[in-house]
Amino acid sequence: MQTVETLNEGLKRAFTLTITAKDIDAKVDVELKRLAPQMKMPGFRPGKVPANLIRKMHGPALTQDALNAAIQESVQTLVAEKQLRPAMQPSVELEDGYDLGKDAVVKVEMEVLPQVPAPAIDGIKLERLTVPVADDAVTEQLQKFADQQKKWDDAGDDYVAAMGDLVTVDFVGKTADGVAFDGGTGTDMGVELGSGRLIPGFEDQLVGVKTGDDKVLNVTFPEEYQEKSLAGQPATFDITVKSVKTAGESKIDEDLAKSLGLESLEQLTGLLKGQIEQEHNGLTRTHMKRKLLDQLAEGHDFEVPPSMVEAEFNQIWSQLQHEATHEADPEAAMAEMEGERDDYRKIAERRVRLGLLLSEIGQANGVEVSNQEMQRLLAQAAQQYPAEQRQQFMQYVQQEPMAAAQLRAPLYEDKVVDFLFEKAEITDREATREELEAAIESEDGFASGTHTHDHDNHKPKKKAAAKKAKPASDEAASDDAVTDEAPASDATDDAKPAKKAPAKKRAAPVEAETAMTESSPVAAENAEGTEAADAPVKKPRAKKAPTKTEA
């Protein structure tokens, strides 16, 4: 193989590789020797078909496979010999006009990871906001459990429903002109009066009904209602009352704990206290991590691969587009996004830079994700698939370096962050949960704006995610059309696990604490000494060009 470097500019590299016809033909000979014992052909005993006859019949296909294998090996050799660290998959393209049997000229283009300056990790100072678990917070949670476990008693046919009662109804929703609309019909829906879970006016008009009553409710859908055809429009609901029940007394006692499968109220209280403490610890870590990333970003500035920034930006933009479709006015939301495009791109660049910094820190200090940890991650990710596809998914990740990198990157980043926490000078300050949450949400508490660049101080507005309303009772499911806000779809991907790893929920870009994202795992891969991912070979326009392969 002959190698000529054609571009070395910044982080961009380009090479021309010439693979001789002799080398390709040698691979064909190896393949012929492997296939000959397996070949069957009329007139010959099994395994005795002459090699020249096999070449004559299957030569083009064998040469095609040999060429693809040679390209793959050549790119891998190039990366190894030149000690390249591709930021993303290299672009590999066979030169136009190639004919089988001749020398192959391959163009390889890539962006490489920058030489990250030794990160300054000494002198990091962080404040840890700690929130003690208050007794009233535990009591509040206990009361919620008690309310969820409360019993409903039949009130009798003559009982008049009041706030706090459970009314079970059948309903048919109609537009102002009397036409039933899609999703507006339901049966045996439990409505807890006063819960505020349904559209305004629905619950209030059920006050005073009795079992067996028929009633027409007049409502107006909220302006921000998800179904645009109903948003802000008047409607009626024909209601048939199936039953009215009153709530029994909610008690925080030993029976409550036992109804939840626990031995005692003390055990339940301890579990709830531990859960609240875990939530507080998570908030504390989020705040500290954002402050840490701020300090790292402020102290380091270097060129990052545009391809990695573009990949990260596309992840952010795709998420925002998905969220915009669930806004009351998707077009206005999209227009607002467009006005903030540059800000989100700066956030993407910052994330990539932080990811490379954390990768460099991890590599320099021996941070690794163990095989045991990786297997645990793999098993957890597989749970997102149906049982019959989990094994297929696990095999896919084990065979695809990029898929494994996507899975490994978040844990690797967290381990680097933990290492930095151990190195940092940390002071503790007690705070309330409200103060901690406010610090996380504040401009100063978010790790998207570095102080190195003034333009980063402007951050896009927070995008509010659509809420999903719950049924009024576990006994009966409500219909979306009568909830205060229609649930947002999850926009799931139908791709099979062998094609795509499961989608992960991501925080809105302006709130995210992650620097090394799933879309840019190569930094983590190189930090742990893993080979760069294989790059797809683009088809040349030549008539006899090879099919698209992985090289």
C-alpha positions as CSV (number, residue, x, y, z in Angstrom):
1,M,0.0,0.0,0.0
2,Q,1.2,3.5,-0.9
3,T,0.2,6.4,1.3
4,V,0.3,10.1,0.4
5,E,-0.8,12.8,2.8
6,T,-2.8,15.4,0.9
7,L,-4.1,17.6,3.7
8,N,-2.7,18.5,7.1
9,E,-4.5,21.7,8.2
10,G,-5.6,22.2,11.8
11,L,-7.5,19.1,12.8
12,K,-8.2,18.1,9.2
13,R,-6.3,15.2,7.6
14,A,-6.6,13.7,4.2
15,F,-4.7,10.8,2.5
16,T,-4.6,8.9,-0.8
17,L,-4.1,5.2,-0.4
18,T,-3.1,3.1,-3.4
19,I,-3.8,-0.6,-3.1
20,T,-2.1,-2.6,-5.8
21,A,-4.0,-5.1,-7.9
22,K,-1.4,-7.6,-6.8
23,D,-2.3,-7.2,-3.2
24,I,-6.0,-7.5,-4.0
25,D,-5.4,-10.6,-6.1
26,A,-3.4,-12.2,-3.3
27,K,-6.5,-11.9,-1.1
28,V,-8.5,-13.5,-3.8
29,D,-6.1,-16.5,-3.8
30,V,-6.4,-16.8,0.0
31,E,-10.2,-16.8,-0.3
32,L,-10.1,-19.4,-3.2
33,K,-8.1,-21.8,-1.0
34,R,-10.6,-21.3,1.8
35,L,-13.6,-21.9,-0.4
36,A,-12.3,-24.7,-2.7
37,P,-12.9,-27.6,-0.2
38,Q,-16.5,-26.5,0.3
39,M,-17.4,-26.0,-3.4
40,K,-19.7,-28.4,-5.2
41,M,-20.2,-28.5,-8.9
42,P,-21.6,-31.1,-11.4
43,G,-18.9,-33.3,-12.8
44,F,-16.5,-32.9,-9.8
45,R,-16.3,-34.6,-6.5
46,P,-17.1,-32.4,-3.5
47,G,-14.1,-30.2,-2.7
48,K,-12.3,-31.1,-6.0
49,V,-13.4,-28.2,-8.1
50,P,-10.3,-26.6,-9.8
51,A,-9.4,-23.2,-8.4
52,N,-9.2,-21.7,-11.9
53,L,-12.8,-22.7,-12.5
54,I,-14.0,-21.2,-9.3
55,R,-12.2,-18.0,-10.2
56,K,-13.8,-18.0,-13.6
57,M,-17.3,-18.4,-12.2
58,H,-17.0,-16.3,-9.0
59,G,-14.1,-14.1,-9.8
60,P,-15.9,-10.7,-9.8
61,A,-17.6,-11.4,-6.5
62,L,-14.4,-12.6,-4.9
63,T,-12.5,-9.6,-6.2
64,Q,-15.2,-7.3,-4.8
65,D,-14.9,-8.9,-1.4
66,A,-11.1,-8.8,-1.5
67,L,-11.1,-5.2,-2.4
68,N,-13.4,-4.3,0.5
69,A,-11.3,-6.2,2.9
70,A,-8.1,-4.6,1.6
71,I,-9.7,-1.1,2.0
72,Q,-10.7,-1.9,5.5
73,E,-7.2,-3.2,6.4
74,S,-5.5,-0.2,4.7
75,V,-7.5,2.4,6.7
76,Q,-6.8,0.5,9.9
77,T,-3.1,0.4,9.1
78,L,-3.1,4.1,8.2
79,V,-4.6,5.0,11.6
80,A,-2.2,2.8,13.4
81,E,1.0,3.8,11.6
82,K,0.3,7.6,11.6
83,Q,-0.9,7.3,15.3
84,L,-4.1,9.1,14.3
85,R,-7.0,9.6,16.7
86,P,-10.1,10.2,14.5
87,A,-12.7,12.4,16.1
88,M,-15.5,10.8,14.2
89,Q,-15.8,8.1,11.5
90,P,-13.3,8.8,8.7
91,S,-14.7,9.4,5.2
92,V,-13.4,6.6,2.9
93,E,-14.1,6.8,-0.8
94,L,-12.9,4.7,-3.7
95,E,-11.8,6.9,-6.6
96,D,-14.1,7.3,-9.5
97,G,-13.4,5.1,-12.6
98,Y,-12.1,2.1,-10.7
99,D,-12.3,-1.2,-12.6
100,L,-11.9,-4.6,-10.9
101,G,-8.5,-6.1,-11.4
102,K,-6.7,-2.7,-11.3
103,D,-4.9,-0.7,-8.6
104,A,-7.4,0.9,-6.3
105,V,-7.0,4.5,-5.2
106,V,-8.8,5.4,-2.0
107,K,-9.4,8.8,-0.5
108,V,-9.5,9.0,3.3
109,E,-10.6,12.2,5.0
110,M,-11.0,12.7,8.8
111,E,-10.8,15.1,11.6
112,V,-8.5,14.1,14.4
113,L,-8.8,14.8,18.1
114,P,-6.7,17.9,19.2
115,Q,-3.7,17.7,21.5
116,V,-5.5,18.7,24.7
117,P,-3.3,20.8,27.0
118,A,-2.6,19.3,30.4
119,P,-5.8,20.2,32.3
120,A,-5.3,22.3,35.4
121,I,-7.0,20.3,38.1
122,D,-5.2,21.6,41.1
123,G,-6.8,24.3,43.1
124,I,-10.4,23.5,42.2
125,K,-12.7,24.8,45.0
126,L,-16.3,23.7,45.2
127,E,-19.2,24.4,47.6
128,R,-21.4,21.4,48.5
129,L,-24.9,22.4,49.4
130,T,-26.3,19.8,51.8
131,V,-30.0,19.5,52.6
132,P,-31.0,17.6,55.8
133,V,-34.2,15.5,55.7
134,A,-36.9,17.4,57.6
135,D,-39.5,15.5,59.5
136,D,-42.3,17.3,57.8
137,A,-41.0,16.2,54.4
138,V,-41.2,12.6,55.6
139,T,-44.7,13.1,57.0
140,E,-45.8,14.7,53.7
141,Q,-44.7,11.6,51.8
142,L,-46.4,9.3,54.4
143,Q,-49.6,11.3,53.9
144,K,-49.4,10.9,50.1
145,F,-49.1,7.1,50.6
146,A,-52.0,7.1,52.9
147,D,-54.1,9.1,50.4
148,Q,-53.2,6.7,47.7
149,Q,-54.2,3.8,49.8
150,K,-57.5,5.3,51.0
151,K,-60.6,3.2,50.5
152,W,-63.7,4.4,48.6
153,D,-67.1,3.5,50.1
154,D,-70.3,3.4,48.1
155,A,-72.4,6.4,49.0
156,G,-75.8,5.1,47.9
157,D,-78.1,6.1,45.1
158,D,-79.4,9.2,46.9
159,Y,-76.1,10.6,47.9
160,V,-75.1,14.0,46.3
161,A,-71.5,14.2,45.2
162,A,-69.3,16.7,46.8
163,M,-65.6,17.8,46.5
164,G,-63.3,15.0,47.5
165,D,-65.7,12.2,46.3
166,L,-65.0,9.8,43.5
167,V,-67.5,9.9,40.7
168,T,-67.3,7.2,38.0
169,V,-68.8,8.2,34.7
170,D,-69.3,7.3,31.0
171,F,-68.9,10.3,28.7
172,V,-69.1,11.4,25.1
173,G,-67.4,14.6,24.1
174,K,-68.8,16.8,21.3
175,T,-67.8,20.0,19.6
176,A,-70.0,23.1,19.7
177,D,-71.9,21.9,16.6
178,G,-72.7,18.6,18.3
179,V,-70.2,16.3,16.5
180,A,-68.4,13.7,18.6
181,F,-64.7,14.3,18.4
182,D,-61.9,11.6,18.3
183,G,-60.7,10.6,21.7
184,G,-63.6,12.2,23.5
185,T,-65.5,9.0,24.4
186,G,-64.8,6.9,27.5
187,T,-66.4,4.5,30.0
188,D,-66.0,3.9,33.7
189,M,-63.7,6.8,34.2
190,G,-63.0,7.7,37.8
191,V,-63.0,11.4,38.6
192,E,-61.8,12.5,42.0
193,L,-63.6,15.8,42.5
194,G,-61.2,18.6,43.4
195,S,-58.1,16.8,42.1
196,G,-57.6,19.3,39.2
197,R,-56.6,16.6,36.9
198,L,-59.1,17.2,34.2
199,I,-59.8,20.3,32.0
200,P,-61.2,23.3,33.9
201,G,-64.9,23.1,34.7
202,F,-65.2,19.3,34.2
203,E,-64.9,18.3,37.9
204,D,-66.8,21.4,39.2
205,Q,-69.9,20.5,37.2
206,L,-70.0,17.0,38.7
207,V,-70.6,18.4,42.2
208,G,-74.2,17.6,43.1
209,V,-74.7,14.6,40.8
210,K,-76.1,11.3,42.0
211,T,-75.8,7.7,40.8
212,G,-77.8,7.2,37.6
213,D,-77.8,10.9,36.6
214,D,-77.4,12.1,33.1
215,K,-75.9,15.5,32.6
216,V,-74.3,17.7,29.9
217,L,-71.2,19.5,30.9
218,N,-70.2,22.7,29.2
219,V,-66.4,23.3,29.0
220,T,-63.8,25.2,27.1
221,F,-60.5,23.6,26.2
222,P,-57.4,25.5,27.4
223,E,-55.6,27.7,24.8
224,E,-52.5,25.6,25.3
225,Y,-54.2,22.3,24.8
226,Q,-52.1,19.8,22.9
227,E,-54.7,18.9,20.3
228,K,-54.8,22.0,18.2
229,S,-58.2,21.4,16.7
230,L,-59.7,21.6,20.3
231,A,-57.4,24.2,21.8
232,G,-59.5,27.2,23.1
233,Q,-62.7,25.7,21.7
234,P,-66.0,25.2,23.6
235,A,-67.3,21.6,23.9
236,T,-69.9,19.5,25.7
237,F,-69.6,16.2,27.4
238,D,-72.7,14.0,27.8
239,I,-72.2,12.3,31.2
240,T,-73.8,9.2,32.7
241,V,-73.0,8.8,36.4
242,K,-72.2,5.1,37.2
243,S,-71.4,5.5,40.9
244,V,-70.5,8.0,43.6
245,K,-68.1,7.0,46.4
246,T,-66.8,8.8,49.4
247,A,-63.3,8.6,50.7
248,G,-62.5,6.7,53.9
249,E,-60.2,8.2,56.5
250,S,-56.5,8.3,55.5
251,K,-54.5,7.0,58.4
252,I,-50.7,6.9,58.9
253,D,-50.4,3.7,61.0
254,E,-49.0,0.2,61.1
255,D,-51.8,-1.0,58.7
256,L,-50.6,1.5,56.1
257,A,-47.1,0.0,56.2
258,K,-48.4,-3.6,56.1
259,S,-50.7,-2.7,53.1
260,L,-47.5,-1.8,51.3
261,G,-45.9,-5.1,52.1
262,L,-43.7,-3.8,54.9
263,E,-43.4,-5.0,58.5
264,S,-43.9,-1.7,60.4
265,L,-44.5,2.0,60.1
266,E,-41.0,2.5,61.4
267,Q,-39.6,0.6,58.4
268,L,-41.8,2.6,56.0
269,T,-40.6,5.9,57.6
270,G,-37.0,4.8,57.3
271,L,-37.4,3.9,53.6
272,L,-39.0,7.2,52.8
273,K,-36.4,9.1,54.7
274,G,-33.7,7.3,52.7
275,Q,-35.4,8.0,49.4
276,I,-35.6,11.7,50.2
277,E,-32.0,11.8,51.3
278,Q,-31.0,10.1,48.0
279,E,-33.0,12.7,46.1
280,H,-31.2,15.5,48.0
281,N,-27.8,13.9,47.3
282,G,-28.6,13.7,43.6
283,L,-29.4,17.4,43.6
284,T,-26.2,18.2,45.5
285,R,-24.1,16.3,43.0
286,T,-25.8,18.0,40.1
287,H,-25.0,21.4,41.5
288,M,-21.4,20.5,42.3
289,K,-20.9,19.0,38.8
290,R,-22.1,22.1,37.1
291,K,-19.9,24.3,39.1
292,L,-17.0,21.9,38.4
293,L,-17.6,22.0,34.6
294,D,-17.8,25.8,34.8
295,Q,-14.4,26.0,36.3
296,L,-12.9,23.6,33.8
297,A,-14.4,25.5,30.9
298,E,-13.3,28.8,32.2
299,G,-9.7,27.6,32.4
300,H,-9.3,25.9,29.1
301,D,-9.8,26.9,25.5
302,F,-8.7,25.0,22.5
303,E,-9.8,24.0,19.0
304,V,-12.4,21.2,18.8
305,P,-13.3,19.0,15.8
306,P,-16.2,20.6,13.9
307,S,-17.6,17.2,13.1
308,M,-18.0,16.4,16.8
309,V,-19.6,19.8,17.4
310,E,-22.0,19.2,14.5
311,A,-22.9,15.8,15.8
312,E,-23.6,17.2,19.3
313,F,-25.6,20.1,17.9
314,N,-27.7,17.7,15.9
315,Q,-28.5,15.8,19.0
316,I,-29.6,18.9,20.8
317,W,-31.5,20.2,17.8
318,S,-33.3,16.9,17.3
319,Q,-34.5,16.9,20.9
320,L,-35.7,20.5,20.7
321,Q,-37.6,19.8,17.5
322,H,-39.3,16.8,19.2
323,E,-40.3,19.0,22.1
324,A,-41.5,21.8,19.8
325,T,-44.0,19.4,18.2
326,H,-45.7,19.1,21.6
327,E,-46.0,22.8,22.3
328,A,-49.3,24.6,22.0
329,D,-48.0,26.4,19.0
330,P,-45.3,24.3,17.3
331,E,-44.6,26.8,14.6
332,A,-43.9,29.6,17.2
333,A,-41.7,27.2,19.2
334,M,-39.7,26.3,16.0
335,A,-39.3,30.0,15.2
336,E,-38.0,30.7,18.7
337,M,-35.5,27.8,18.3
338,E,-34.3,29.2,15.0
339,G,-33.5,32.5,16.7
340,E,-31.4,30.7,19.3
341,R,-29.6,28.3,16.9
342,D,-26.2,30.0,17.4
343,D,-26.6,29.8,21.1
344,Y,-27.3,26.1,21.0
345,R,-24.3,25.5,18.7
346,K,-22.1,27.3,21.3
347,I,-23.4,25.0,23.9
348,A,-22.6,22.0,21.7
349,E,-19.0,23.3,21.2
350,R,-18.6,23.7,25.0
351,R,-19.9,20.2,25.6
352,V,-17.4,18.7,23.2
353,R,-14.5,20.7,24.7
354,L,-15.5,19.6,28.2
355,G,-15.8,16.0,27.0
356,L,-12.3,16.1,25.6
357,L,-11.0,17.7,28.8
358,L,-12.6,15.0,31.0
359,S,-11.3,12.3,28.7
360,E,-7.7,13.7,29.0
361,I,-8.0,13.9,32.7
362,G,-9.3,10.3,32.9
363,Q,-6.6,9.0,30.7
364,A,-3.8,10.8,32.6
365,N,-5.1,9.5,35.9
366,G,-5.9,5.9,35.1
367,V,-9.7,6.2,35.2
368,E,-11.3,3.2,33.5
369,V,-14.7,1.5,33.1
370,S,-14.2,-2.1,34.1
371,N,-15.5,-5.1,32.2
372,Q,-17.8,-5.8,35.0
373,E,-19.2,-2.3,35.0
374,M,-19.6,-2.5,31.2
375,Q,-21.5,-5.8,31.4
376,R,-23.8,-4.2,34.0
377,L,-24.4,-1.2,31.7
378,L,-25.1,-3.6,28.8
379,A,-27.7,-5.6,30.9
380,Q,-29.4,-2.4,32.0
381,A,-29.6,-1.1,28.5
382,A,-31.0,-4.4,27.2
383,Q,-34.0,-4.1,29.5
384,Q,-35.3,-1.3,27.2
385,Y,-36.0,-4.0,24.6
386,P,-38.6,-6.7,24.4
387,A,-37.3,-9.9,26.0
388,E,-36.9,-11.7,22.7
389,Q,-34.6,-8.9,21.3
390,R,-32.3,-8.4,24.3
391,Q,-29.7,-11.0,23.3
392,Q,-29.6,-9.6,19.8
393,F,-29.0,-6.1,21.2
394,M,-26.2,-7.3,23.5
395,Q,-24.5,-9.0,20.6
396,Y,-24.8,-5.8,18.5
397,V,-23.2,-3.6,21.2
398,Q,-20.4,-6.2,21.7
399,Q,-19.6,-6.1,17.9
400,E,-20.0,-2.4,17.3
401,P,-17.3,-0.1,18.9
402,M,-19.4,3.0,18.5
403,A,-22.4,1.5,20.2
404,A,-20.2,0.3,23.1
405,A,-18.7,3.8,23.3
406,Q,-22.1,5.4,23.5
407,L,-23.0,3.1,26.3
408,R,-19.7,3.6,28.2
409,A,-19.3,7.4,27.8
410,P,-21.7,8.7,30.5
411,L,-20.4,6.3,33.2
412,Y,-16.8,7.1,32.2
413,E,-17.5,10.8,32.6
414,D,-19.1,10.3,36.0
415,K,-16.1,8.4,37.2
416,V,-13.8,11.2,36.0
417,V,-16.0,13.7,37.8
418,D,-15.8,11.7,41.0
419,F,-12.0,11.7,40.7
420,L,-12.1,15.5,40.4
421,F,-14.4,15.7,43.4
422,E,-11.8,13.8,45.4
423,K,-9.1,16.2,44.3
424,A,-11.1,19.4,44.9
425,E,-11.2,21.5,48.1
426,I,-14.9,21.2,49.1
427,T,-16.7,23.3,51.7
428,D,-20.1,22.3,53.0
429,R,-23.0,24.6,53.5
430,E,-26.5,23.6,54.7
431,A,-29.4,24.8,52.6
432,T,-33.0,24.1,52.0
433,R,-34.2,22.0,49.1
434,E,-35.8,25.1,47.5
435,E,-32.5,26.9,47.7
436,L,-30.6,24.0,46.1
437,E,-33.1,23.7,43.3
438,A,-33.0,27.5,42.7
439,A,-29.2,27.3,42.5
440,I,-29.3,24.6,39.9
441,E,-31.9,26.5,37.9
442,S,-30.1,29.8,38.1
443,E,-28.0,31.4,35.4
444,D,-24.9,31.1,37.6
445,G,-25.6,27.5,38.6
446,F,-25.7,26.2,35.0
447,A,-22.7,24.8,33.3
448,S,-23.6,26.1,29.8
449,G,-22.0,29.5,30.0
450,T,-18.3,29.8,30.2
451,H,-16.8,33.0,31.5
452,T,-14.1,32.8,28.8
453,H,-16.5,33.9,26.1
454,D,-18.9,36.7,26.6
455,H,-21.3,35.2,24.1
456,D,-21.8,32.2,26.2
457,N,-23.4,34.3,28.9
458,H,-26.6,34.5,26.9
459,K,-28.4,31.2,27.2
460,P,-31.5,30.0,25.3
461,K,-34.7,30.0,27.4
462,K,-35.7,26.8,29.1
463,K,-38.1,24.6,27.1
464,A,-41.0,23.3,29.2
465,A,-41.7,19.6,28.5
466,A,-45.3,18.6,28.0
467,K,-47.0,17.1,31.0
468,K,-48.7,13.8,31.0
469,A,-52.0,13.8,32.9
470,K,-52.8,10.8,35.1
471,P,-56.2,9.1,35.6
472,A,-58.2,10.3,38.6
473,S,-58.3,6.8,40.0
474,D,-56.3,3.6,39.6
475,E,-59.7,1.9,39.2
476,A,-60.5,3.5,35.9
477,A,-58.4,5.1,33.1
478,S,-59.4,8.5,31.9
479,D,-59.4,9.6,28.3
480,D,-56.8,12.0,27.0
481,A,-59.5,14.4,25.6
482,V,-60.7,15.4,29.1
483,T,-57.3,15.9,30.8
484,D,-56.0,19.3,31.2
485,E,-53.2,18.7,28.7
486,A,-53.0,15.8,26.2
487,P,-50.0,13.5,26.9
488,A,-47.0,13.9,24.7
489,S,-46.1,11.0,22.5
490,D,-42.7,9.4,23.1
491,A,-41.9,9.3,19.4
492,T,-40.4,5.8,19.7
493,D,-38.1,4.5,17.0
494,D,-39.2,1.3,15.3
495,A,-35.6,0.3,14.5
496,K,-34.5,-3.1,15.6
497,P,-31.8,-3.5,18.1
498,A,-29.3,-4.8,15.6
499,K,-29.6,-1.4,13.8
500,K,-29.8,1.1,16.6
501,A,-29.2,1.4,20.3
502,P,-32.1,2.4,22.5
503,A,-32.9,6.1,22.7
504,K,-32.1,7.7,26.1
505,K,-34.0,10.4,27.7
506,R,-31.9,13.6,27.7
507,A,-32.2,16.7,29.7
508,A,-33.0,19.9,27.8
509,P,-29.8,21.4,26.4
510,V,-29.9,24.5,28.6
511,E,-30.1,22.3,31.8
512,A,-27.8,19.4,30.9
513,E,-24.9,18.7,33.1
514,T,-23.3,16.1,30.8
515,A,-20.2,17.1,28.8
516,M,-19.3,13.9,27.1
517,T,-22.5,12.9,25.3
518,E,-23.7,9.8,23.6
519,S,-23.3,11.4,20.2
520,S,-19.6,12.1,20.8
521,P,-18.1,9.0,22.4
522,V,-14.8,8.9,20.5
523,A,-13.1,11.0,23.2
524,A,-13.9,8.4,25.8
525,E,-12.9,5.6,23.4
526,N,-9.4,7.1,22.8
527,A,-9.0,7.8,26.5
528,E,-9.3,4.1,27.2
529,G,-7.2,3.0,24.3
530,T,-9.9,1.6,22.1
531,E,-9.5,1.6,18.4
532,A,-11.3,4.2,16.3
533,A,-14.6,3.1,14.9
534,D,-14.7,1.6,11.4
535,A,-15.7,4.1,8.6
536,P,-18.2,3.3,5.8
537,V,-16.7,3.3,2.3
538,K,-18.6,5.6,0.0
539,K,-19.6,4.2,-3.4
540,P,-17.6,5.7,-6.3
541,R,-19.6,6.5,-9.5
542,A,-17.7,3.9,-11.5
543,K,-19.9,1.3,-13.2
544,K,-18.2,-1.6,-11.4
545,A,-17.8,0.1,-8.1
546,P,-18.0,-2.1,-4.9
547,T,-21.1,-2.1,-2.8
548,K,-21.1,0.0,0.4
549,T,-19.1,-1.8,3.0
550,E,-17.7,-1.3,6.4
551,A,-14.0,-0.5,6.2
